[in-house]
Structures are given as C-alpha cells and as structure tokens.
Amino acid sequence: MDNVKILVVDDEERIRRLLKMYLEREEYSIDEAEDGNQALEKAFANDYDLILLDIMMPGKDGIEVCRELREKKATPVIMLTAKGEEVNRVQGFEVGTDDYIVKPFSPREVVLRVKAILRRSSSTSFVQTETSTKDVIVFPHLTIDNDAHRVLADGKEVALTPKEYELLYFLAKSPDKVFDREQLLKEVWHYEFFGDLRTVDTHVKRLREKLNRVSENAAQMIVTVWGVGYKFEVVNQ
C-alpha cells in the first residue's frame, strides 16, 4: 500500500512520539490526536488506513470513540490497553475493534500488527495477472473477492471492517457447517477468551445489518443455530 495514513490517538505525548517514530520508519504518514473528541474530528475528516487508539483517555474514552466511528466508517482500529483491562478489551471487540495491543508494548510488535491489519484490509494489495487463479466465492446475491477484500451484495459493494470481513469469509468458505462461538473466536479473532462470546454475536449482528442495507437475501445467509452458534446458508431465491 502506498501513502498509508495512520492516526495515533493517546493522551500521553511520549507514547504518541514513540509510535510516530517507529511507524514513520515504515514510510507511513502519521497524524496524532490527544483525546477522543479530536480523534473523531480527524477520523471523520480524513480517510485513514488505520487508527491506533488508546482505551483509557480522559473525557471520551477509546470505547466510545470506536463506537461512534463505527456508525459511519469501517476504518481498521487497533486498541491500546493497559495490563489487566480484560473487560475493556472485551468491550473493544464488541464495538468493532480489529485487534488490541497491551501496554507496555514493543514498538516492533506494534509495527507487525499494523502491517498484518493493513494486509487484510487492503483492497488493492496486488494486481491480478490473467494467468493467476482468483480467490473469489460467488453465491446468488453475494460475491466475496478475497484477493481484493471486497464484498458485493446484489452487485453493490458493502463496506466491512477487517474483522467483519474475516467473519463473513470464514463462514462462507464452509456453507451449511455450524460453528459455535468458541470456534469462531479462535479462528477469526485468534484469541482464547473466556466470557466474551458476545463479541461474536455483536459482529454477526453488525454484519447482518450492513448486508441487509443492500440485500435482504444476502443478510439471510448468516443463520443463527439456536443453542449452538452460526452457519452460512445459501439463499437461492
């Protein structure tokens, strides 16, 4: 990705300066915000490729910032949390955070996590040649182009966060197979958590809502299997 723009949000100047220094070494363009209101103002005014967002800030915290951001934008978000803030991390995933990093952190780890999210969210990660095999899943009413990380519902593009996209893609790869919430947490979020199964429910709800705005048929493909979990079911009508 060229000209990557990242917003770093933290009320501690030293942390912003540290992150800015390491990320600029990767030739990313860095903006800063020192509180939640400033973060939202900048996030809505610009199209950032990623936002690094501290949870604990005076005034509007990272959870509220992410919640308000998700009402209008699908910009990838990595939360910065202090040790012992397990409850806050759970809340973060529920409002649409894509990943989290625990303080104190290694700047190198931050760079690696940032690169991983950017790879997953890039819609132009590379140009296809005519001889390459495209990774595209096509259903009636829904097309998932995994090479371009694009989702089309009845021909219209649906803007998803990286986690929403990964969840849809994971389910769609195995139509009619039922996955429980623990499996989805492990496979999509890559974390072993306890007591935060609501994270899965919240993302499924948001995913359905976004699909439903474009295609009711596409939204109906994500089926709740009561008492178990979720599955992807092809709708032919």
Contacts in CASP RR format, 6 or more apart in sequence:
PFRMAT RR
TARGET T0000
AUTHOR 0000-0000-0000
METHOD contacts of the structure
MODEL  1
MDNVKILVVDDEERIRRLLKMYLEREEYSIDEAEDGNQALEKAFANDYDL
ILLDIMMPGKDGIEVCRELREKKATPVIMLTAKGEEVNRVQGFEVGTDDY
IVKPFSPREVVLRVKAILRRSSSTSFVQTETSTKDVIVFPHLTIDNDAHR
VLADGKEVALTPKEYELLYFLAKSPDKVFDREQLLKEVWHYEFFGDLRTV
DTHVKRLREKLNRVSENAAQMIVTVWGVGYKFEVVNQ
1 49 0 8 1.000
1 118 0 8 1.000
1 122 0 8 1.000
1 124 0 8 1.000
1 125 0 8 1.000
3 29 0 8 1.000
4 26 0 8 1.000
4 27 0 8 1.000
4 28 0 8 1.000
4 29 0 8 1.000
4 49 0 8 1.000
4 50 0 8 1.000
4 118 0 8 1.000
5 28 0 8 1.000
5 29 0 8 1.000
5 30 0 8 1.000
5 31 0 8 1.000
5 46 0 8 1.000
5 47 0 8 1.000
5 48 0 8 1.000
5 49 0 8 1.000
6 23 0 8 1.000
6 28 0 8 1.000
6 29 0 8 1.000
6 30 0 8 1.000
6 31 0 8 1.000
6 48 0 8 1.000
6 49 0 8 1.000
6 50 0 8 1.000
6 51 0 8 1.000
6 52 0 8 1.000
6 114 0 8 1.000
7 30 0 8 1.000
7 31 0 8 1.000
7 32 0 8 1.000
7 33 0 8 1.000
7 39 0 8 1.000
7 42 0 8 1.000
7 43 0 8 1.000
7 46 0 8 1.000
7 48 0 8 1.000
7 50 0 8 1.000
7 51 0 8 1.000
7 52 0 8 1.000
8 16 0 8 1.000
8 19 0 8 1.000
8 20 0 8 1.000
8 23 0 8 1.000
8 30 0 8 1.000
8 31 0 8 1.000
8 32 0 8 1.000
8 33 0 8 1.000
8 52 0 8 1.000
9 32 0 8 1.000
9 33 0 8 1.000
9 34 0 8 1.000
9 35 0 8 1.000
9 36 0 8 1.000
9 38 0 8 1.000
9 39 0 8 1.000
9 51 0 8 1.000
9 52 0 8 1.000
9 53 0 8 1.000
9 54 0 8 1.000
9 57 0 8 1.000
9 62 0 8 1.000
9 65 0 8 1.000
10 16 0 8 1.000
10 19 0 8 1.000
10 34 0 8 1.000
10 52 0 8 1.000
10 54 0 8 1.000
10 57 0 8 1.000
10 80 0 8 1.000
11 34 0 8 1.000
11 35 0 8 1.000
11 54 0 8 1.000
11 57 0 8 1.000
11 58 0 8 1.000
12 54 0 8 1.000
13 34 0 8 1.000
15 54 0 8 1.000
15 80 0 8 1.000
15 103 0 8 1.000
16 32 0 8 1.000
16 34 0 8 1.000
18 107 0 8 1.000
19 30 0 8 1.000
19 52 0 8 1.000
19 107 0 8 1.000
19 110 0 8 1.000
20 30 0 8 1.000
20 32 0 8 1.000
21 107 0 8 1.000
22 107 0 8 1.000
22 108 0 8 1.000
22 110 0 8 1.000
22 111 0 8 1.000
23 30 0 8 1.000
23 110 0 8 1.000
23 111 0 8 1.000
23 114 0 8 1.000
24 30 0 8 1.000
25 111 0 8 1.000
26 111 0 8 1.000
26 114 0 8 1.000
26 115 0 8 1.000
28 114 0 8 1.000
31 42 0 8 1.000
31 46 0 8 1.000
31 48 0 8 1.000
33 39 0 8 1.000
33 41 0 8 1.000
33 42 0 8 1.000
35 57 0 8 1.000
35 58 0 8 1.000
35 59 0 8 1.000
35 60 0 8 1.000
36 57 0 8 1.000
36 59 0 8 1.000
36 60 0 8 1.000
36 61 0 8 1.000
36 62 0 8 1.000
36 64 0 8 1.000
36 65 0 8 1.000
37 60 0 8 1.000
39 51 0 8 1.000
39 53 0 8 1.000
39 62 0 8 1.000
39 65 0 8 1.000
40 60 0 8 1.000
40 65 0 8 1.000
40 68 0 8 1.000
40 69 0 8 1.000
42 48 0 8 1.000
43 51 0 8 1.000
43 65 0 8 1.000
43 69 0 8 1.000
43 73 0 8 1.000
43 75 0 8 1.000
44 69 0 8 1.000
44 72 0 8 1.000
44 73 0 8 1.000
47 75 0 8 1.000
48 75 0 8 1.000
49 75 0 8 1.000
49 76 0 8 1.000
49 118 0 8 1.000
49 121 0 8 1.000
50 75 0 8 1.000
50 76 0 8 1.000
50 77 0 8 1.000
50 78 0 8 1.000
50 114 0 8 1.000
50 117 0 8 1.000
50 118 0 8 1.000
50 121 0 8 1.000
51 69 0 8 1.000
51 75 0 8 1.000
51 76 0 8 1.000
51 77 0 8 1.000
51 78 0 8 1.000
52 78 0 8 1.000
52 80 0 8 1.000
52 110 0 8 1.000
52 114 0 8 1.000
53 62 0 8 1.000
53 65 0 8 1.000
53 66 0 8 1.000
53 77 0 8 1.000
53 78 0 8 1.000
53 79 0 8 1.000
53 80 0 8 1.000
53 97 0 8 1.000
54 62 0 8 1.000
54 79 0 8 1.000
54 80 0 8 1.000
55 61 0 8 1.000
55 62 0 8 1.000
55 63 0 8 1.000
55 79 0 8 1.000
55 80 0 8 1.000
55 81 0 8 1.000
55 82 0 8 1.000
55 85 0 8 1.000
55 88 0 8 1.000
55 89 0 8 1.000
55 92 0 8 1.000
56 62 0 8 1.000
56 81 0 8 1.000
56 82 0 8 1.000
56 85 0 8 1.000
56 88 0 8 1.000
62 79 0 8 1.000
63 88 0 8 1.000
63 91 0 8 1.000
63 92 0 8 1.000
63 95 0 8 1.000
66 77 0 8 1.000
66 79 0 8 1.000
66 92 0 8 1.000
66 95 0 8 1.000
66 96 0 8 1.000
66 97 0 8 1.000
67 95 0 8 1.000
69 75 0 8 1.000
69 77 0 8 1.000
70 95 0 8 1.000
70 96 0 8 1.000
70 161 0 8 1.000
70 206 0 8 1.000
74 159 0 8 1.000
74 160 0 8 1.000
74 161 0 8 1.000
74 164 0 8 1.000
75 161 0 8 1.000
76 98 0 8 1.000
76 117 0 8 1.000
76 118 0 8 1.000
76 120 0 8 1.000
76 121 0 8 1.000
76 161 0 8 1.000
76 162 0 8 1.000
77 96 0 8 1.000
77 97 0 8 1.000
77 98 0 8 1.000
77 161 0 8 1.000
78 97 0 8 1.000
78 98 0 8 1.000
78 99 0 8 1.000
78 100 0 8 1.000
78 101 0 8 1.000
78 110 0 8 1.000
78 113 0 8 1.000
78 114 0 8 1.000
78 117 0 8 1.000
79 89 0 8 1.000
79 92 0 8 1.000
79 97 0 8 1.000
79 99 0 8 1.000
79 100 0 8 1.000
79 101 0 8 1.000
80 100 0 8 1.000
80 101 0 8 1.000
80 103 0 8 1.000
80 105 0 8 1.000
81 88 0 8 1.000
81 89 0 8 1.000
81 100 0 8 1.000
81 101 0 8 1.000
81 102 0 8 1.000
81 103 0 8 1.000
82 102 0 8 1.000
82 103 0 8 1.000
83 102 0 8 1.000
83 103 0 8 1.000
89 100 0 8 1.000
90 193 0 8 1.000
90 195 0 8 1.000
90 196 0 8 1.000
90 198 0 8 1.000
90 199 0 8 1.000
92 100 0 8 1.000
93 100 0 8 1.000
93 163 0 8 1.000
93 189 0 8 1.000
93 196 0 8 1.000
93 199 0 8 1.000
93 202 0 8 1.000
93 203 0 8 1.000
94 196 0 8 1.000
94 198 0 8 1.000
94 199 0 8 1.000
94 202 0 8 1.000
95 202 0 8 1.000
96 161 0 8 1.000
96 163 0 8 1.000
96 164 0 8 1.000
96 202 0 8 1.000
96 203 0 8 1.000
96 206 0 8 1.000
97 163 0 8 1.000
98 117 0 8 1.000
98 121 0 8 1.000
98 161 0 8 1.000
98 162 0 8 1.000
98 163 0 8 1.000
99 113 0 8 1.000
99 116 0 8 1.000
99 117 0 8 1.000
101 109 0 8 1.000
101 110 0 8 1.000
101 113 0 8 1.000
117 162 0 8 1.000
119 125 0 8 1.000
120 149 0 8 1.000
120 162 0 8 1.000
120 165 0 8 1.000
120 166 0 8 1.000
121 149 0 8 1.000
121 162 0 8 1.000
121 165 0 8 1.000
122 149 0 8 1.000
123 148 0 8 1.000
123 149 0 8 1.000
123 150 0 8 1.000
124 148 0 8 1.000
125 147 0 8 1.000
125 148 0 8 1.000
125 149 0 8 1.000
126 147 0 8 1.000
128 134 0 8 1.000
128 147 0 8 1.000
134 145 0 8 1.000
134 147 0 8 1.000
135 145 0 8 1.000
135 146 0 8 1.000
135 147 0 8 1.000
136 143 0 8 1.000
136 144 0 8 1.000
136 145 0 8 1.000
136 146 0 8 1.000
136 147 0 8 1.000
137 143 0 8 1.000
137 144 0 8 1.000
137 146 0 8 1.000
137 169 0 8 1.000
137 172 0 8 1.000
137 173 0 8 1.000
138 144 0 8 1.000
139 172 0 8 1.000
139 221 0 8 1.000
139 234 0 8 1.000
139 235 0 8 1.000
140 217 0 8 1.000
140 234 0 8 1.000
140 235 0 8 1.000
140 236 0 8 1.000
140 237 0 8 1.000
141 153 0 8 1.000
141 154 0 8 1.000
141 215 0 8 1.000
141 217 0 8 1.000
141 218 0 8 1.000
141 221 0 8 1.000
141 235 0 8 1.000
142 151 0 8 1.000
142 152 0 8 1.000
142 153 0 8 1.000
142 172 0 8 1.000
142 211 0 8 1.000
142 215 0 8 1.000
142 217 0 8 1.000
142 218 0 8 1.000
142 221 0 8 1.000
143 151 0 8 1.000
143 152 0 8 1.000
143 155 0 8 1.000
144 150 0 8 1.000
144 151 0 8 1.000
144 168 0 8 1.000
144 169 0 8 1.000
144 172 0 8 1.000
145 151 0 8 1.000
145 152 0 8 1.000
146 169 0 8 1.000
149 162 0 8 1.000
149 165 0 8 1.000
150 157 0 8 1.000
151 157 0 8 1.000
151 158 0 8 1.000
151 160 0 8 1.000
151 165 0 8 1.000
151 168 0 8 1.000
152 158 0 8 1.000
153 211 0 8 1.000
153 214 0 8 1.000
153 215 0 8 1.000
153 218 0 8 1.000
153 219 0 8 1.000
154 214 0 8 1.000
154 215 0 8 1.000
154 217 0 8 1.000
154 218 0 8 1.000
156 214 0 8 1.000
156 215 0 8 1.000
158 210 0 8 1.000
158 211 0 8 1.000
158 213 0 8 1.000
158 214 0 8 1.000
158 218 0 8 1.000
159 210 0 8 1.000
160 168 0 8 1.000
160 207 0 8 1.000
160 210 0 8 1.000
163 188 0 8 1.000
163 189 0 8 1.000
163 203 0 8 1.000
164 203 0 8 1.000
164 206 0 8 1.000
164 207 0 8 1.000
164 210 0 8 1.000
166 188 0 8 1.000
167 184 0 8 1.000
167 188 0 8 1.000
167 200 0 8 1.000
167 203 0 8 1.000
167 204 0 8 1.000
167 207 0 8 1.000
168 207 0 8 1.000
168 222 0 8 1.000
170 179 0 8 1.000
170 184 0 8 1.000
170 187 0 8 1.000
170 188 0 8 1.000
171 179 0 8 1.000
171 222 0 8 1.000
171 230 0 8 1.000
171 231 0 8 1.000
171 232 0 8 1.000
172 221 0 8 1.000
172 232 0 8 1.000
174 232 0 8 1.000
175 231 0 8 1.000
175 232 0 8 1.000
175 233 0 8 1.000
175 234 0 8 1.000
176 231 0 8 1.000
176 232 0 8 1.000
176 233 0 8 1.000
176 234 0 8 1.000
177 231 0 8 1.000
177 232 0 8 1.000
178 225 0 8 1.000
178 228 0 8 1.000
178 229 0 8 1.000
178 230 0 8 1.000
178 231 0 8 1.000
179 187 0 8 1.000
179 229 0 8 1.000
179 230 0 8 1.000
179 231 0 8 1.000
180 228 0 8 1.000
180 229 0 8 1.000
181 197 0 8 1.000
181 200 0 8 1.000
181 201 0 8 1.000
181 229 0 8 1.000
181 230 0 8 1.000
182 197 0 8 1.000
184 200 0 8 1.000
184 229 0 8 1.000
184 230 0 8 1.000
185 191 0 8 1.000
185 192 0 8 1.000
185 193 0 8 1.000
185 196 0 8 1.000
185 197 0 8 1.000
185 199 0 8 1.000
185 200 0 8 1.000
186 192 0 8 1.000
189 199 0 8 1.000
193 199 0 8 1.000
200 230 0 8 1.000
204 222 0 8 1.000
204 224 0 8 1.000
204 230 0 8 1.000
207 222 0 8 1.000
208 219 0 8 1.000
208 222 0 8 1.000
209 219 0 8 1.000
211 218 0 8 1.000
211 219 0 8 1.000
211 221 0 8 1.000
211 222 0 8 1.000
212 218 0 8 1.000
212 219 0 8 1.000
217 235 0 8 1.000
217 237 0 8 1.000
218 235 0 8 1.000
220 233 0 8 1.000
220 235 0 8 1.000
221 232 0 8 1.000
221 233 0 8 1.000
221 234 0 8 1.000
221 235 0 8 1.000
222 230 0 8 1.000
222 232 0 8 1.000
223 230 0 8 1.000
223 231 0 8 1.000
223 232 0 8 1.000
223 233 0 8 1.000
224 230 0 8 1.000
225 231 0 8 1.000
END
